[in-house]
């Protein structure tokens, strides 16, 4: 028997049996006894409680031992004083960033106590248009996890003048996705915040498709000046609060703040500063949730949403408050607060057993024990071994011409280069002006100014070899090359290197595998993660991909790269300041204009 979101019948079909079990007139399927109960409604932990389950839902919560006076349940689980809490609800993630399918993602999520996610599949949408989004939805329907869609809103992230994407999600296509798929709960992050603020007709037509269906609109914004017009345009959440001041601006403007936590070695751990309106300035936490946004498979296992909750605790939140921000708040934001996110009669039995350290020990999904003592149970194992197979078209999305020159022309006269600066944490990239004098070869120039080449190649077969060359400063790569088919958000091929030959080997490796991330040193591939599904996703189990991720990180660090590879993948993301590179060339943000390599 495969376990999916649909294994639990809707509440309207179960109210009579739930009531009968709750009043002690019918047996429960399962009683979890001897527990402390974490209520996200009252934000308290009650002692000596038990929870009665039937039909994959909660019938009642009673004092421990009450079940002995009722009809005998089918099974009893002794929590031995542990804390029972509602399963975590992640309000903003991109499955594709984990480089695994939705079915494979579920394993890591359940191990970490996450039972519901709201995913924005704009990565695969940028590669395969509607077909990619719908393939991921089919994948999600077979997953042992509750996966809802925030419909990709900004595909491409900017415009065909600034980049070439594989997809083009128009207002009509977005409206059709809402109408065809009930799990489409909201509009995904509206990344083109400058056009939104400036009243761009297409951007507002896309927002309108969500608003006229009474669906919420998710956001993505940098810069306090944009908050007011963004909020006025109907955007009501964001995960891009990077400091205390803009976090305050968002919350006072009525915008939900999803506090993004992540591996502190990556650019994603913005919770540290963004939580300060609560911890330092007395703001209510009622419109704050926590989220993960982007995780590779390795970090997904180590830095799951449970880790973000514990990070919120470390930063000053009470455990009950932090868990509510990780469960009930995300559910409430999307109108599901009466179905998930809390322990109450009629709610789905998505539960987590926690230790005193707030780390998940066991997980029930729809009343079924899927993880016990941190081990995957047979029902979950069976489901994971029946993973969705993506259509063949998804395995053929890298189309590259031959004979491309991957490095720019050597200047023959003094020039000023418009370089992309690399600064930690690696999200915002500064525009650097570098004075370059003529030389016999590139090697001395790169060494003198701490530069490396950066190249973006269009891979969707639309521009017949569109390519752009640039320079990175302070990237740290002293030898060899790195490459990726996960160049956000159009997902063209992104290369960085110090010489043509190693960059060509990196490109050929990605091309042969139809997607992946690679490190090349001295003419040899030292690490590679193959991503054959849309050039974004592996079709392996999550632990297998996590092992490949770890090897890649080791090789990446050994090559000297100063930002992690997930930060490297953001270099073409032309909606974040200050300068980016796409297949069309260098892009200044927020001006949204192309910039030549040399002045």
ROSE-23048 format. One record per residue (C-alpha): residue number from 1; x, y, z. Coordinates in pm, 1 decimal. Example, Ala and Ser with C-alpha at 12.3 -4.5 7.8 and 13.67 -1.06 7.14 Angstrom:
BEGIN
GUPA   i        X        Y        Z
GUPA   1   1230.0   -450.0    780.0
GUPA   2   1367.0   -106.0    714.0
***
This chain:
BEGIN
GUPA   i        X        Y        Z
GUPA   1      0.0      0.0      0.0
GUPA   2    144.4    336.4   -101.7
GUPA   3     95.4    625.3    139.7
GUPA   4     -3.0    965.0     -4.7
GUPA   5   -185.2   1281.1     94.6
GUPA   6   -505.0   1119.6    -30.8
GUPA   7   -480.6    826.3    210.8
GUPA   8   -675.6   1030.1    468.0
GUPA   9  -1040.7   1089.1    379.5
GUPA  10  -1175.3   1445.8    402.2
GUPA  11  -1319.2   1554.8    733.7
GUPA  12  -1677.0   1573.6    608.2
GUPA  13  -1671.0   1198.5    550.4
GUPA  14  -1545.8   1118.0    900.6
GUPA  15  -1722.4   1342.6   1148.6
GUPA  16  -1954.9   1072.9   1286.4
GUPA  17  -1685.0    818.4   1358.4
GUPA  18  -1456.3   1087.7   1500.4
GUPA  19  -1730.7   1198.9   1737.6
GUPA  20  -1800.8    839.9   1841.4
GUPA  21  -1436.5    771.8   1920.4
GUPA  22  -1397.4   1105.5   2100.0
GUPA  23  -1686.5   1027.1   2338.4
GUPA  24  -1562.1    674.5   2402.2
GUPA  25  -1834.3    493.4   2208.3
GUPA  26  -1605.2    340.9   1942.2
GUPA  27  -1244.7    218.5   1941.7
GUPA  28   -957.5    435.5   1824.7
GUPA  29   -716.8    311.5   1560.6
GUPA  30   -425.7    429.6   1771.8
GUPA  31   -372.7    584.7   2113.2
GUPA  32    -44.7    762.7   2181.6
GUPA  33    -20.2    780.5   2558.7
GUPA  34    221.1    901.9   2824.0
GUPA  35    305.0   1220.6   2639.6
GUPA  36    341.5   1589.2   2690.6
GUPA  37    129.6   1779.9   2437.8
GUPA  38    253.0   2094.9   2267.5
GUPA  39    -46.1   2311.7   2182.5
GUPA  40     21.3   2562.7   1905.9
GUPA  41   -317.7   2717.8   1984.7
GUPA  42   -241.2   2813.0   2345.0
GUPA  43    138.6   2788.4   2311.6
GUPA  44    163.7   2570.1   2619.9
GUPA  45    290.1   2220.2   2691.9
GUPA  46     51.1   2003.3   2892.6
GUPA  47    173.0   1698.0   3084.0
GUPA  48     36.4   1342.7   3114.3
GUPA  49   -180.7   1344.5   2802.8
GUPA  50   -278.7   1099.1   2534.3
GUPA  51   -410.7   1145.6   2183.6
GUPA  52   -673.5    925.8   2016.4
GUPA  53   -654.7    875.3   1640.2
GUPA  54   -897.7    725.5   1391.4
GUPA  55   -908.7    738.0   1012.1
GUPA  56   -585.0    932.6    996.7
GUPA  57   -728.7   1215.0   1207.6
GUPA  58   -728.5   1326.4   1569.8
GUPA  59  -1043.6   1229.7   1759.2
GUPA  60   -955.9   1368.6   2101.8
GUPA  61   -687.9   1447.6   2357.0
GUPA  62   -743.6   1307.1   2704.8
GUPA  63   -554.9   1259.0   3030.1
GUPA  64   -304.6    973.0   3005.7
GUPA  65   -463.8    637.0   3078.6
GUPA  66   -818.4    736.3   2979.7
GUPA  67   -811.1    485.3   2692.8
GUPA  68   -825.8    198.9   2945.0
GUPA  69  -1188.0    290.3   3024.8
GUPA  70  -1291.8    306.5   2655.6
GUPA  71  -1329.2     39.5   2384.6
GUPA  72   -987.6   -115.7   2328.3
GUPA  73   -790.9     66.0   2057.7
GUPA  74   -630.6   -127.6   1775.7
GUPA  75   -284.4    -14.2   1889.0
GUPA  76   -118.4    179.0   2170.1
GUPA  77    209.8    371.7   2148.1
GUPA  78    386.8    474.0   2468.3
GUPA  79    552.7    811.8   2419.9
GUPA  80    742.2    769.3   2749.6
GUPA  81    712.4   1132.4   2844.6
GUPA  82    817.4   1274.9   2510.5
GUPA  83    656.1   1580.6   2354.8
GUPA  84    386.7   1529.5   2090.8
GUPA  85    359.4   1825.2   1854.3
GUPA  86    187.8   1888.7   1522.3
GUPA  87    390.3   1812.7   1211.5
GUPA  88    585.2   2105.3   1072.5
GUPA  89    451.2   2309.4    780.7
GUPA  90    705.9   2471.7    549.7
GUPA  91    538.4   2770.7    380.8
GUPA  92    806.0   2834.7    118.4
GUPA  93   1040.3   2584.5    -46.7
GUPA  94   1167.3   2485.3   -389.7
GUPA  95   1183.8   2107.9   -422.3
GUPA  96   1416.9   2135.4   -719.7
GUPA  97   1685.7   2304.1   -507.4
GUPA  98   1716.7   1979.2   -314.0
GUPA  99   1806.1   1808.1   -643.3
GUPA 100   1561.1   1525.3   -574.6
GUPA 101   1207.3   1442.1   -680.8
GUPA 102    907.8   1523.5   -462.3
GUPA 103    880.7   1157.1   -362.1
GUPA 104   1246.8   1150.0   -258.1
GUPA 105   1214.8   1485.6    -80.0
GUPA 106    943.8   1336.7    140.9
GUPA 107   1187.5   1099.5    311.1
GUPA 108   1409.3   1378.8    441.6
GUPA 109   1110.3   1593.7    535.2
GUPA 110    947.1   1320.7    742.9
GUPA 111   1274.6   1235.2    915.1
GUPA 112   1283.2   1599.1   1026.0
GUPA 113    919.2   1615.8   1136.8
GUPA 114    790.2   1810.3    836.1
GUPA 115    458.5   1677.5    706.1
GUPA 116    338.1   1961.2    479.3
GUPA 117    518.3   2188.4    235.3
GUPA 118    416.1   2470.0      3.9
GUPA 119    644.1   2449.7   -297.4
GUPA 120    705.1   2700.1   -572.1
GUPA 121    811.1   2493.4   -873.3
GUPA 122    939.1   2788.1  -1073.6
GUPA 123   1271.3   2614.5  -1133.8
GUPA 124   1126.2   2335.6  -1344.8
GUPA 125    876.8   2586.4  -1486.5
GUPA 126   1165.2   2794.4  -1617.3
GUPA 127   1296.9   2487.6  -1799.8
GUPA 128    981.4   2306.9  -1916.9
GUPA 129    696.8   2560.5  -1888.5
GUPA 130    356.6   2424.7  -1777.9
GUPA 131    460.2   2066.8  -1857.3
GUPA 132    731.7   2084.4  -1593.4
GUPA 133    500.9   2226.8  -1327.1
GUPA 134    241.0   1959.8  -1397.9
GUPA 135    498.9   1680.4  -1391.5
GUPA 136    608.5   1793.4  -1047.7
GUPA 137    245.7   1804.4   -934.7
GUPA 138    199.0   1446.3  -1051.5
GUPA 139    516.5   1357.7   -862.2
GUPA 140    377.6   1534.0   -552.9
GUPA 141     50.9   1341.3   -567.1
GUPA 142    243.2   1014.3   -532.0
GUPA 143    460.0   1140.7   -246.6
GUPA 144    408.2   1044.2    118.9
GUPA 145    387.7   1411.8    210.0
GUPA 146    127.5   1686.2    183.6
GUPA 147    259.2   1903.4    -98.7
GUPA 148     73.7   2214.0   -209.8
GUPA 149    169.8   2445.7   -493.9
GUPA 150    230.0   2815.6   -497.3
GUPA 151    195.1   2867.4   -872.4
GUPA 152    516.1   2999.9  -1031.4
GUPA 153    460.4   3367.8  -1099.0
GUPA 154    778.2   3496.3  -1258.2
GUPA 155    882.2   3271.4  -1544.7
GUPA 156   1105.4   3409.1  -1681.9
GUPA 157   1234.7   3603.9  -1381.7
GUPA 158   1276.3   3917.4  -1592.5
GUPA 159   1216.5   3942.2  -1967.9
GUPA 160   1337.4   3788.6  -2295.0
GUPA 161   1549.5   4099.3  -2347.5
GUPA 162   1750.6   4018.7  -2035.2
GUPA 163   1760.6   3637.2  -2036.8
GUPA 164   1643.5   3329.3  -2225.1
GUPA 165   1430.2   3081.2  -2031.2
GUPA 166   1280.9   2752.4  -2140.0
GUPA 167    938.6   2849.6  -2006.2
GUPA 168    703.5   3145.0  -2035.4
GUPA 169    420.5   3130.5  -1782.2
GUPA 170    173.9   3390.8  -1903.3
GUPA 171   -127.5   3511.5  -1705.5
GUPA 172   -352.4   3274.6  -1901.1
GUPA 173   -130.1   2973.6  -1825.9
GUPA 174   -118.7   3064.5  -1456.9
GUPA 175   -495.9   3098.8  -1441.4
GUPA 176   -532.7   2758.2  -1604.7
GUPA 177   -301.5   2598.7  -1346.8
GUPA 178   -514.5   2741.2  -1065.8
GUPA 179   -829.7   2603.8  -1223.2
GUPA 180   -694.0   2258.7  -1307.4
GUPA 181   -509.2   2174.6   -985.4
GUPA 182   -687.4   2201.5   -646.7
GUPA 183   -352.9   2192.5   -467.0
GUPA 184   -265.3   2530.2   -624.0
GUPA 185   -310.7   2734.9   -307.4
GUPA 186   -143.6   3067.3   -385.0
GUPA 187     68.3   3259.5   -632.6
GUPA 188    438.2   3186.2   -590.1
GUPA 189    698.5   3445.5   -508.5
GUPA 190    659.4   3747.6   -735.1
GUPA 191   1026.8   3798.7   -796.5
GUPA 192   1016.8   4089.7  -1039.9
GUPA 193    959.3   4342.1   -762.4
GUPA 194   1080.8   4637.7   -965.9
GUPA 195    825.3   4587.5  -1248.9
GUPA 196    555.6   4521.0   -988.9
GUPA 197    634.8   4846.3   -810.7
GUPA 198    643.4   5030.5  -1143.3
GUPA 199    302.1   4897.6  -1249.4
GUPA 200    414.9   4662.9  -1527.7
GUPA 201     99.4   4531.1  -1702.6
GUPA 202    211.6   4166.4  -1731.6
GUPA 203    325.1   4150.2  -1369.3
GUPA 204     -5.6   4287.1  -1244.7
GUPA 205   -208.3   4065.5  -1478.7
GUPA 206    -37.8   3763.1  -1320.2
GUPA 207   -114.6   3892.0   -969.8
GUPA 208   -474.6   3944.5  -1078.7
GUPA 209   -512.9   3576.0  -1173.4
GUPA 210   -452.5   3487.8   -809.7
GUPA 211   -646.9   3770.8   -647.9
GUPA 212   -960.7   3721.3   -854.5
GUPA 213   -967.4   3358.6   -735.0
GUPA 214   -924.9   3485.3   -377.7
GUPA 215   -581.3   3326.7   -352.0
GUPA 216   -292.3   3491.8   -165.2
GUPA 217     17.9   3626.8   -338.1
GUPA 218    370.2   3546.2   -220.0
GUPA 219    656.9   3786.1   -260.3
GUPA 220   1028.6   3839.7   -304.6
GUPA 221   1171.8   4185.6   -256.1
GUPA 222   1495.3   4368.5   -183.4
GUPA 223   1494.5   4733.6    -80.9
GUPA 224   1278.3   4919.5    169.9
GUPA 225   1161.7   5170.2    -91.8
GUPA 226    972.5   4893.2   -269.5
GUPA 227    773.1   4768.0     30.8
GUPA 228    480.6   5010.8      6.1
GUPA 229    403.3   4965.6   -366.8
GUPA 230    458.8   4590.8   -329.0
GUPA 231    205.9   4563.2    -47.6
GUPA 232    -36.1   4785.9   -238.4
GUPA 233    -11.8   4540.3   -529.1
GUPA 234   -156.7   4257.2   -320.3
GUPA 235    158.5   4077.9   -204.1
GUPA 236    108.5   3944.0    148.2
GUPA 237    413.3   3733.8    235.6
GUPA 238    788.1   3730.5    178.3
GUPA 239   1083.8   3515.3    274.7
GUPA 240   1340.9   3781.9    183.1
GUPA 241   1360.3   3980.1    507.5
GUPA 242   1736.3   4008.5    541.8
GUPA 243   1762.3   4245.2    839.5
GUPA 244   1565.1   4394.4   1128.5
GUPA 245   1461.5   4714.4    953.9
GUPA 246   1303.6   4562.0    644.7
GUPA 247   1148.1   4290.3    859.3
GUPA 248    976.6   4568.5   1053.9
GUPA 249    866.1   4734.6    731.6
GUPA 250    711.4   4411.2    604.6
GUPA 251    521.6   4325.8    920.6
GUPA 252    386.2   4678.2    964.2
GUPA 253    272.0   4675.0    600.9
GUPA 254     64.9   4360.9    667.1
GUPA 255    304.4   4126.2    491.5
GUPA 256    369.3   3787.7    651.8
GUPA 257    740.3   3735.5    720.6
GUPA 258    874.8   3387.3    662.4
GUPA 259   1197.4   3377.2    860.2
GUPA 260   1442.4   3185.9    644.2
GUPA 261   1695.6   2969.5    822.1
GUPA 262   1966.0   2762.7    664.3
GUPA 263   2315.1   2625.8    688.4
GUPA 264   2513.4   2922.1    827.2
GUPA 265   2779.8   2853.2    563.7
GUPA 266   2530.0   2943.9    288.5
GUPA 267   2351.1   3271.3    203.6
GUPA 268   2017.1   3143.9    335.3
GUPA 269   2040.5   3199.1    711.9
GUPA 270   1871.2   3540.5    727.4
GUPA 271   1663.3   3452.1   1036.8
GUPA 272   1941.9   3577.4   1263.3
GUPA 273   1872.4   3941.3   1177.3
GUPA 274   1511.9   3924.3   1055.3
GUPA 275   1379.2   3784.8   1386.0
GUPA 276   1493.8   4090.5   1581.1
GUPA 277   1161.8   4281.7   1563.1
GUPA 278   1026.0   4003.6   1787.7
GUPA 279   1325.4   3938.1   2010.1
GUPA 280   1447.4   4296.4   2050.3
GUPA 281   1158.3   4529.7   1975.2
GUPA 282    848.8   4362.7   2115.6
GUPA 283    673.8   4279.1   1787.9
GUPA 284    412.9   4004.8   1799.5
GUPA 285    511.9   3678.0   1635.4
GUPA 286    158.3   3609.8   1508.9
GUPA 287    241.1   3705.1   1147.5
GUPA 288    580.8   3536.1   1142.0
GUPA 289    652.0   3182.4   1023.3
GUPA 290    976.1   2997.5    955.5
GUPA 291   1077.6   2845.5    622.6
GUPA 292   1369.7   2676.2    449.6
GUPA 293   1345.4   2812.9     91.0
GUPA 294   1641.9   2634.3    -71.7
GUPA 295   1825.3   2324.0     51.4
GUPA 296   2048.0   2076.8   -124.1
GUPA 297   1988.5   1714.1    -29.6
GUPA 298   2267.2   1713.2    225.9
GUPA 299   2147.2   2028.3    401.8
GUPA 300   1787.5   1908.2    376.2
GUPA 301   1878.1   1620.1    607.3
GUPA 302   2089.0   1829.5    844.6
GUPA 303   1922.0   2170.8    838.8
GUPA 304   1554.1   2085.9    798.8
GUPA 305   1264.4   2300.6    916.9
GUPA 306   1305.0   2149.9   1263.7
GUPA 307   1654.3   2301.9   1271.1
GUPA 308   1509.6   2642.8   1180.0
GUPA 309   1263.8   2611.4   1469.7
GUPA 310   1549.8   2534.7   1706.1
GUPA 311   1741.2   2829.3   1561.1
GUPA 312   1445.1   3053.4   1648.7
GUPA 313   1460.5   2914.7   2003.6
GUPA 314   1833.0   2980.9   2021.4
GUPA 315   1767.2   3338.4   1909.7
GUPA 316   1520.9   3401.8   2192.3
GUPA 317   1182.7   3246.2   2113.8
GUPA 318   1004.0   3018.6   2360.4
GUPA 319    988.4   2659.8   2228.5
GUPA 320    608.6   2667.4   2206.9
GUPA 321    616.7   2992.9   2008.9
GUPA 322    887.0   2870.1   1776.1
GUPA 323    702.2   2543.9   1704.1
GUPA 324    383.9   2740.2   1632.9
GUPA 325    580.0   2950.9   1383.0
GUPA 326    694.6   2625.1   1225.3
GUPA 327    351.4   2465.0   1202.8
GUPA 328     27.8   2652.9   1273.0
GUPA 329    139.9   2987.9   1134.6
GUPA 330    233.4   2855.6    792.2
GUPA 331    -89.8   2656.7    778.2
GUPA 332   -293.3   2961.1    879.7
GUPA 333   -127.6   3180.5    619.9
GUPA 334   -261.0   2952.0    345.0
GUPA 335   -603.2   2892.2    499.5
GUPA 336   -536.2   2541.8    633.3
GUPA 337   -513.4   2620.4   1005.2
GUPA 338   -821.1   2409.9   1080.4
GUPA 339   -676.3   2105.9    900.2
GUPA 340   -307.3   2099.4    995.0
GUPA 341    -62.8   2273.0   1226.7
GUPA 342   -230.9   2197.5   1559.2
GUPA 343   -351.4   1922.4   1792.4
GUPA 344   -730.6   1933.9   1794.4
GUPA 345  -1028.2   1717.3   1715.5
GUPA 346  -1079.8   1660.8   1342.8
GUPA 347   -729.8   1770.6   1243.3
GUPA 348   -509.8   1546.2   1030.7
GUPA 349   -299.0   1317.2   1246.0
GUPA 350     32.5   1457.8   1124.5
GUPA 351    231.5   1433.3   1444.9
GUPA 352    588.9   1445.9   1570.0
GUPA 353    738.5   1299.8   1885.9
GUPA 354   1010.6   1528.4   2018.1
GUPA 355   1283.7   1490.1   2275.0
GUPA 356   1360.5   1759.0   2530.7
GUPA 357   1605.5   1907.0   2279.7
GUPA 358   1313.4   1963.6   2037.4
GUPA 359   1461.7   1717.9   1788.8
GUPA 360   1216.0   1485.9   1609.4
GUPA 361   1229.9   1122.9   1717.0
GUPA 362    921.6    976.4   1545.9
GUPA 363    673.0   1100.2   1286.7
GUPA 364    314.9   1001.6   1206.2
GUPA 365    176.7   1103.0    868.9
GUPA 366   -199.6   1072.0    840.1
GUPA 367   -196.8    855.8   1152.5
GUPA 368     61.2    613.3   1009.4
GUPA 369    394.0    574.9   1187.1
GUPA 370    643.8    650.4    909.6
GUPA 371    955.3    727.9   1115.9
GUPA 372   1025.3    569.6   1453.8
GUPA 373   1337.6    641.0   1657.0
GUPA 374   1481.4    817.8   1350.9
GUPA 375   1436.4    507.3   1133.1
GUPA 376   1222.6    482.7    819.2
GUPA 377    938.1    236.7    872.9
GUPA 378    837.4    -32.1    619.3
GUPA 379    528.5    151.9    490.2
GUPA 380    733.8    458.5    407.2
GUPA 381   1011.0    247.3    257.2
GUPA 382    758.7     75.8     30.6
GUPA 383    618.5    407.6    -84.9
GUPA 384    962.8    556.7   -150.7
GUPA 385   1053.1    261.5   -370.1
GUPA 386    756.5    344.6   -599.5
GUPA 387    879.4    694.3   -687.1
GUPA 388    730.4    884.8   -977.5
GUPA 389    912.6    859.9  -1310.6
GUPA 390    929.3   1188.8  -1499.4
GUPA 391    836.9   1190.6  -1869.6
GUPA 392   1113.8   1132.7  -2121.2
GUPA 393   1106.7   1496.8  -2231.9
GUPA 394   1230.8   1592.1  -1885.6
GUPA 395   1546.6   1389.6  -1950.6
GUPA 396   1637.0   1587.9  -2262.6
GUPA 397   1647.6   1956.7  -2170.5
GUPA 398   2014.0   2044.1  -2233.0
GUPA 399   2071.9   2151.4  -2593.4
GUPA 400   2415.8   2298.8  -2658.0
GUPA 401   2592.8   2389.9  -2981.4
GUPA 402   2949.9   2280.6  -3039.7
GUPA 403   3260.4   2490.1  -3078.1
GUPA 404   3176.7   2771.7  -2834.6
GUPA 405   3455.3   2997.1  -2710.3
GUPA 406   3411.3   3007.5  -2334.2
GUPA 407   3643.7   3294.5  -2240.5
GUPA 408   3628.0   3662.2  -2343.2
GUPA 409   3864.2   3827.7  -2587.4
GUPA 410   4190.5   3944.0  -2437.4
GUPA 411   4192.7   4329.0  -2427.0
GUPA 412   4446.6   4486.7  -2659.8
GUPA 413   4419.5   4832.5  -2502.1
GUPA 414   4356.0   4959.5  -2146.6
GUPA 415   3993.8   4897.2  -2043.9
GUPA 416   3776.3   4915.6  -1736.5
GUPA 417   3599.4   4586.6  -1678.6
GUPA 418   3256.5   4565.7  -1521.3
GUPA 419   3319.9   4273.6  -1287.7
GUPA 420   3089.0   4086.7  -1051.9
GUPA 421   3220.3   4105.2   -698.6
GUPA 422   3183.7   3811.4   -463.0
GUPA 423   3106.5   3902.7   -102.7
GUPA 424   2967.0   3683.3    171.0
GUPA 425   2702.3   3572.0    231.1
GUPA 426   2679.5   3570.9   -149.3
GUPA 427   2324.9   3684.5   -230.3
GUPA 428   2382.3   4052.1   -311.0
GUPA 429   2677.9   4085.3   -552.1
GUPA 430   2851.8   4424.4   -585.4
GUPA 431   2945.2   4588.2   -915.1
GUPA 432   3324.5   4624.7   -930.4
GUPA 433   3516.3   4845.0  -1174.2
GUPA 434   3852.6   4686.0  -1256.6
GUPA 435   4118.9   4871.2  -1458.1
GUPA 436   4290.9   4621.4  -1689.3
GUPA 437   4611.9   4686.6  -1879.5
GUPA 438   4704.9   4485.6  -2192.5
GUPA 439   4902.9   4164.2  -2132.9
GUPA 440   5030.3   3870.2  -2334.5
GUPA 441   4773.5   3633.9  -2184.2
GUPA 442   4486.7   3621.3  -1938.5
GUPA 443   4677.3   3440.8  -1662.5
GUPA 444   4865.8   3744.3  -1534.4
GUPA 445   4552.4   3962.4  -1547.8
GUPA 446   4343.6   3711.6  -1354.8
GUPA 447   4613.9   3668.8  -1092.8
GUPA 448   4679.2   4042.0  -1049.2
GUPA 449   4315.0   4133.1   -991.0
GUPA 450   4195.4   3809.4   -827.2
GUPA 451   3964.1   3741.4  -1120.0
GUPA 452   3816.7   3435.7  -1281.8
GUPA 453   3606.5   3395.2  -1593.7
GUPA 454   3231.0   3352.3  -1571.2
GUPA 455   3025.9   3238.7  -1868.6
GUPA 456   2655.2   3172.1  -1922.9
GUPA 457   2537.6   2956.6  -2215.9
GUPA 458   2175.4   2929.4  -2324.7
GUPA 459   2076.4   2562.2  -2302.4
GUPA 460   1709.1   2552.0  -2403.9
GUPA 461   1779.5   2549.9  -2777.6
GUPA 462   1607.0   2881.8  -2835.9
GUPA 463   1892.3   3117.0  -2924.4
GUPA 464   2119.9   2871.1  -3105.6
GUPA 465   2424.5   2927.1  -2892.5
GUPA 466   2355.4   3243.5  -2697.0
GUPA 467   2655.9   3303.0  -2475.0
GUPA 468   2782.0   3581.5  -2249.2
GUPA 469   3123.2   3631.5  -2092.7
GUPA 470   3208.6   3807.7  -1768.9
GUPA 471   3456.0   3828.5  -1485.3
GUPA 472   3421.7   3740.1  -1119.1
GUPA 473   3636.5   3911.4   -857.9
GUPA 474   3723.4   3738.2   -528.4
GUPA 475   3557.1   3410.0   -624.2
GUPA 476   3876.2   3241.3   -508.3
GUPA 477   3915.8   2985.6   -787.7
GUPA 478   4286.7   2969.7   -865.7
GUPA 479   4289.4   2673.9  -1099.7
GUPA 480   4041.9   2471.0  -1303.3
GUPA 481   3669.9   2529.1  -1347.5
GUPA 482   3327.4   2473.6  -1196.3
GUPA 483   2997.2   2448.2  -1377.6
GUPA 484   2625.8   2407.0  -1318.0
GUPA 485   2301.3   2360.8  -1510.0
GUPA 486   2119.3   2515.1  -1211.2
GUPA 487   2184.7   2880.4  -1293.8
GUPA 488   1887.5   3051.1  -1134.0
GUPA 489   1629.3   3114.8  -1256.7
GUPA 490   1640.1   3047.5  -1629.1
GUPA 491   1877.6   2758.2  -1560.2
GUPA 492   2115.6   2814.3  -1842.9
GUPA 493   2464.8   2668.4  -1807.1
GUPA 494   2683.3   2864.1  -1565.5
GUPA 495   3061.1   2820.5  -1578.1
GUPA 496   3348.6   2979.0  -1390.7
GUPA 497   3711.8   2901.6  -1451.3
GUPA 498   4067.1   3009.1  -1509.4
GUPA 499   4125.5   2854.4  -1852.8
GUPA 500   3938.4   2748.0  -2165.2
GUPA 501   4027.3   2377.3  -2149.4
GUPA 502   3897.8   2308.8  -1799.2
GUPA 503   3585.4   2513.5  -1863.8
GUPA 504   3524.7   2308.2  -2178.5
GUPA 505   3560.2   1983.8  -1981.7
GUPA 506   3308.1   2112.4  -1727.3
GUPA 507   3066.1   2201.3  -2007.4
GUPA 508   3108.7   1866.2  -2183.4
GUPA 509   3047.8   1678.7  -1856.8
GUPA 510   2719.7   1861.6  -1799.3
GUPA 511   2617.6   1818.8  -2162.8
GUPA 512   2681.2   1442.7  -2165.6
GUPA 513   2478.0   1386.5  -1848.0
GUPA 514   2202.3   1630.0  -1957.2
GUPA 515   2252.1   1831.3  -1640.6
GUPA 516   2457.4   1850.4  -1326.1
GUPA 517   2710.7   2037.0  -1114.4
GUPA 518   3080.5   1972.2  -1165.3
GUPA 519   3426.5   2060.6  -1034.2
GUPA 520   3729.7   2027.8  -1265.0
GUPA 521   4091.7   2056.2  -1154.4
GUPA 522   4396.1   2009.9  -1378.5
GUPA 523   4201.3   1851.4  -1660.0
GUPA 524   4015.0   1602.2  -1439.0
GUPA 525   3662.5   1593.0  -1298.9
GUPA 526   3701.3   1582.3   -919.5
GUPA 527   3330.7   1586.0   -829.8
GUPA 528   3001.1   1564.5  -1014.8
GUPA 529   2632.7   1547.9   -921.7
GUPA 530   2425.0   1432.9  -1217.6
GUPA 531   2089.3   1605.3  -1258.1
GUPA 532   1923.6   1444.5  -1560.0
GUPA 533   1564.4   1552.8  -1484.3
GUPA 534   1528.0   1899.0  -1639.9
GUPA 535   1895.7   1959.9  -1563.4
GUPA 536   1781.7   2022.6  -1205.3
GUPA 537   1694.1   1695.2  -1034.8
GUPA 538   1841.9   1351.9   -971.3
GUPA 539   1612.2   1049.7   -980.6
GUPA 540   1794.9    881.0   -690.8
GUPA 541   1695.6    850.7   -323.0
GUPA 542   1772.6   1149.6   -103.3
GUPA 543   2056.4    987.9     95.7
GUPA 544   2235.3    892.0   -227.4
GUPA 545   2214.9   1247.5   -358.5
GUPA 546   2319.1   1384.8    -19.7
GUPA 547   2637.9   1175.5    -36.2
GUPA 548   2711.6   1318.9   -381.5
GUPA 549   2644.4   1669.0   -245.4
GUPA 550   2895.5   1616.7     34.6
GUPA 551   3163.4   1503.6   -208.7
GUPA 552   3090.0   1804.5   -426.5
GUPA 553   3122.0   2042.8   -132.1
GUPA 554   3458.6   1893.8    -41.6
GUPA 555   3590.4   1936.6   -395.6
GUPA 556   3435.4   2284.4   -422.4
GUPA 557   3612.6   2400.2   -107.7
GUPA 558   3937.9   2240.2   -218.8
GUPA 559   3916.0   2441.1   -543.9
GUPA 560   3916.9   2758.7   -334.5
GUPA 561   3568.0   2888.1   -415.3
GUPA 562   3471.3   3153.1   -161.5
GUPA 563   3094.4   3099.2   -177.5
GUPA 564   2912.7   2764.0   -168.6
GUPA 565   2790.3   2616.6   -494.4
GUPA 566   2430.1   2707.1   -412.7
GUPA 567   2541.1   3068.8   -384.9
GUPA 568   2732.0   3030.4   -711.7
GUPA 569   2406.9   2919.7   -875.9
GUPA 570   2257.6   3260.9   -790.9
GUPA 571   2507.6   3455.3  -1001.5
GUPA 572   2268.1   3467.3  -1303.7
GUPA 573   1964.8   3559.4  -1088.0
GUPA 574   1882.7   3892.1  -1246.3
GUPA 575   1632.1   4014.3   -987.0
GUPA 576   1879.9   4060.7   -702.0
GUPA 577   2121.0   4358.2   -681.2
GUPA 578   2369.4   4470.0   -789.7
GUPA 579   2510.0   4309.8  -1101.7
GUPA 580   2439.0   3968.8  -1257.4
GUPA 581   2515.1   3778.9  -1576.7
GUPA 582   2270.3   3595.5  -1803.1
GUPA 583   2302.7   3453.2  -2152.6
GUPA 584   2231.9   3807.1  -2276.4
GUPA 585   2518.6   3967.4  -2085.0
GUPA 586   2576.0   4160.7  -1764.7
GUPA 587   2256.1   4293.2  -1603.0
GUPA 588   2244.7   4587.5  -1362.2
GUPA 589   1980.5   4553.7  -1086.6
GUPA 590   1749.3   4727.7  -1006.6
GUPA 591   1803.8   4936.4  -1321.3
GUPA 592   1731.4   4623.3  -1529.4
GUPA 593   1963.8   4724.8  -1810.7
GUPA 594   2242.6   4537.7  -1990.5
GUPA 595   2598.9   4646.0  -1920.0
GUPA 596   2897.0   4580.1  -2150.0
GUPA 597   3188.9   4381.4  -2012.7
GUPA 598   3433.4   4661.6  -2093.1
GUPA 599   3387.5   5038.1  -2070.6
***
